[in-house]
């Protein structure tokens, strides 16, 4: 995505579902890091959230290394096809989310 100042922008879109009051906590393995780009030319390896390493199909781009003011860092390069392809890929990804999982919260108690 190109920002108005002529710079590239990487955007993370994450979907979460709040655990219900009687639902047990699930394992927290999804918060672990994993190496996505190996060390090369004296630069350290780059690690990101393990989920995105193990499920590259949920990343709408390709993992890459870029330079920043702080040295080499992670970026996500766009896939071929430009913005129209990205929009189609995003819509397709949205359709993979579970349907009908929204649970209406109970009404707030008066005075709270």
C-alpha positions as CSV (number, residue, x, y, z in Angstrom):
1,X,0.0,0.0,0.0
2,X,1.4,3.4,-0.9
3,X,0.9,6.2,1.6
4,X,0.4,9.8,0.5
5,X,4.0,10.8,1.4
6,X,5.3,8.2,-1.1
7,X,6.2,5.7,1.5
8,X,5.1,2.0,1.7
9,X,2.9,0.9,4.5
10,X,2.5,-2.5,5.9
11,X,-0.9,-3.0,7.6
12,X,-1.8,-5.8,10.0
13,X,-5.4,-6.8,10.1
14,X,-6.1,-9.2,13.0
15,X,-9.4,-10.8,14.0
16,X,-9.9,-11.9,17.6
17,X,-12.8,-13.5,19.4
18,X,-13.2,-12.9,23.1
19,X,-13.4,-16.0,25.2
20,X,-16.8,-16.7,26.7
21,X,-17.1,-16.6,30.5
22,X,-17.4,-20.4,30.8
23,X,-15.0,-21.2,28.0
24,X,-11.6,-22.6,29.1
25,X,-8.4,-20.8,28.0
26,X,-6.7,-22.4,25.0
27,X,-3.0,-23.1,24.8
28,X,-0.9,-19.9,24.3
29,X,1.4,-21.4,21.7
30,X,0.2,-18.8,19.1
31,X,2.2,-16.1,20.9
32,X,5.6,-17.8,20.3
33,X,8.0,-16.5,17.7
34,X,9.6,-18.5,14.8
35,X,12.3,-17.7,12.4
36,X,10.9,-16.6,9.0
37,X,14.0,-15.3,7.3
38,X,17.4,-16.9,7.9
39,X,20.5,-14.9,8.9
40,X,22.5,-13.8,5.9
41,X,25.4,-11.5,5.0
42,X,26.1,-10.7,8.7
43,X,22.4,-9.8,9.4
44,X,20.6,-11.7,12.1
45,X,17.7,-14.0,11.4
46,X,14.3,-12.4,11.6
47,X,11.5,-14.0,13.7
48,X,7.8,-13.2,13.7
49,X,4.7,-14.7,15.2
50,X,4.9,-18.5,14.8
51,X,1.3,-18.6,13.5
52,X,2.3,-16.6,10.4
53,X,5.3,-18.8,9.8
54,X,3.3,-22.0,10.1
55,X,0.3,-20.6,8.1
56,X,1.8,-18.5,5.2
57,X,-1.6,-18.8,3.5
58,X,-3.0,-16.2,5.9
59,X,-0.3,-13.7,4.9
60,X,-1.3,-11.6,1.9
61,X,2.2,-11.1,0.7
62,X,5.7,-12.6,0.9
63,X,8.0,-12.4,3.9
64,X,11.0,-10.2,3.3
65,X,13.8,-8.3,4.9
66,X,14.1,-4.6,4.5
67,X,16.3,-1.7,5.9
68,X,15.0,0.7,8.4
69,X,16.4,3.4,10.6
70,X,17.1,0.7,13.2
71,X,18.7,-1.8,10.8
72,X,17.4,-4.8,9.0
73,X,13.8,-5.6,9.8
74,X,10.8,-7.6,8.7
75,X,8.4,-6.5,5.9
76,X,5.7,-8.1,3.8
77,X,6.2,-7.6,0.1
78,X,3.1,-7.4,-2.0
79,X,2.2,-10.2,-4.3
80,X,2.1,-9.7,-8.0
81,X,-1.1,-8.3,-9.3
82,X,-1.2,-4.9,-7.6
83,X,-4.0,-3.4,-5.6
84,X,-6.8,-5.1,-7.4
85,X,-5.3,-8.5,-6.7
86,X,-4.7,-7.5,-3.0
87,X,-8.4,-6.5,-2.6
88,X,-9.5,-9.8,-4.1
89,X,-7.1,-11.8,-1.9
90,X,-8.3,-9.9,1.2
91,X,-12.0,-10.6,0.4
92,X,-11.2,-14.2,-0.2
93,X,-9.4,-14.4,3.2
94,X,-12.3,-12.7,4.9
95,X,-14.6,-15.4,3.6
96,X,-12.5,-18.1,5.3
97,X,-13.4,-16.7,8.7
98,X,-15.9,-18.8,10.7
99,X,-19.5,-17.7,10.0
100,X,-22.1,-16.9,12.8
101,X,-19.6,-16.8,15.7
102,X,-20.7,-13.5,17.0
103,X,-22.3,-13.8,20.5
104,X,-24.3,-10.9,21.7
105,X,-23.1,-9.8,25.1
106,X,-25.6,-9.8,27.9
107,X,-27.2,-6.4,28.6
108,X,-25.4,-4.2,31.0
109,X,-26.7,-4.0,34.5
110,X,-28.2,-0.6,35.4
111,X,-25.9,1.7,37.3
112,X,-22.7,0.2,35.8
